[in-house]
Amino acid sequence: MLGYVTIGANDIEASGKFYDAVFAAIGSERKSSEGGWFFYGPIGGEGMVGLCSPFDKKPATGGNGSMLGFKAASTDAVKAAYAAALANGGSDEGAPGFRPADATSGFYGAYMRDPAGNKLCVYFNS
């Protein structure tokens, strides 16, 4: 059902560096960068996540209650994406781990914000 999603950026280069690193950790890549847009998608697939400055020229802001979840292939990939996010201008919103915290299997996720404040989750479901 989902065709694509757009994420707002205030500094397209800084945000591009962040998403290049996070998406590489979960097996995705930048597909194109033209006209002020960067598009990302799985290796061998099409671009489904667009990164751009807001059309109305106002600052990009993270929506309260809005979050994008990106599926990873393993708990190690979740950990790598989280580390890549923090090393590339992101901020912590919840370290990698099972949710709920006392679980030992099931949903394993990490939460972060990108340089524009957009909230993301990278997760693996065992």
C-alpha positions in Angstrom: 0.0 0.0 0.0 2.8 2.5 0.8 4.3 4.1 -2.3 6.8 6.4 -0.7 7.3 8.6 2.3 9.0 12.0 2.5 11.1 13.2 5.4 11.8 16.9 5.8 15.4 18.2 6.1 16.8 21.6 7.1 20.3 20.7 5.9 20.0 18.2 3.1 23.7 17.3 3.2 23.8 16.7 7.0 20.6 14.7 6.8 21.9 12.8 3.7 25.0 11.8 5.7 22.8 10.6 8.5 20.4 8.5 6.3 23.3 7.2 4.1 24.8 5.7 7.3 21.6 4.5 8.9 20.2 2.9 5.8 23.5 1.3 4.9 23.4 -0.5 8.2 20.1 -2.1 7.3 20.8 -3.0 3.7 19.5 0.1 1.9 21.2 2.8 -0.1 20.8 6.2 -1.7 19.2 5.7 -5.1 19.3 9.2 -6.4 20.1 12.8 -5.5 18.8 15.4 -7.8 16.7 18.6 -7.7 17.2 18.9 -3.9 15.8 15.4 -3.3 17.6 12.3 -2.0 15.8 8.9 -2.5 16.6 5.7 -0.6 15.5 2.1 -1.0 16.7 -1.4 -0.5 19.7 -2.6 -2.5 18.4 -3.9 -5.8 15.1 -2.1 -5.2 13.5 1.2 -5.9 13.6 4.4 -3.9 10.8 4.6 -1.4 12.0 7.2 1.1 12.5 10.7 -0.1 14.5 13.4 1.8 14.0 17.0 0.9 13.6 20.6 2.3 9.9 21.5 2.8 8.2 22.9 -0.2 6.8 25.8 1.7 10.3 27.0 2.6 9.5 26.8 6.3 11.8 24.8 8.7 11.4 21.0 8.8 10.2 19.9 12.2 9.5 16.5 13.7 5.8 15.9 14.1 4.7 15.2 17.7 3.5 11.6 17.7 4.9 10.9 14.2 7.5 8.2 13.7 8.8 6.1 10.8 9.8 2.4 11.4 12.4 0.8 9.3 12.8 -3.0 9.4 16.2 -4.6 9.8 17.4 -8.1 9.1 18.8 -8.8 12.6 19.4 -7.4 16.1 23.0 -6.6 15.0 21.7 -4.5 12.1 19.5 -2.6 14.6 22.6 -1.9 16.8 24.6 -0.9 13.8 21.9 1.5 12.6 21.6 3.1 16.0 25.4 3.6 16.3 25.5 5.0 12.8 22.7 7.4 13.6 24.4 8.8 16.7 27.8 9.0 14.9 26.1 11.1 12.1 24.2 13.9 13.8 21.3 11.9 15.3 20.2 11.8 18.9 19.1 9.0 21.2 15.4 8.3 21.8 15.8 4.8 23.1 18.8 2.4 23.0 18.6 -0.9 21.2 16.8 -3.6 23.1 13.7 -5.7 23.4 10.3 -4.1 24.0 9.0 -4.5 26.6 12.4 -4.3 28.4 11.9 -7.6 30.2 11.3 -9.6 27.0 13.9 -11.9 25.5 12.4 -12.3 22.1 10.0 -10.6 19.8 10.3 -6.9 19.0 13.8 -5.5 19.2 14.1 -1.8 18.4 16.2 1.3 18.7 14.8 4.8 18.6 16.6 8.0 17.3 16.0 11.4 15.9 17.6 12.7 12.7 19.3 16.1 12.4 15.9 17.8 11.7 14.3 16.1 14.7 12.3 13.4 12.9 11.8 10.3 15.0 12.7 6.9 13.7 12.7 3.4 14.8 14.9 0.6 13.4 13.6 -2.8 14.4 13.8 -6.5 14.1 11.0 -8.9 14.9 12.1 -12.3 15.9 
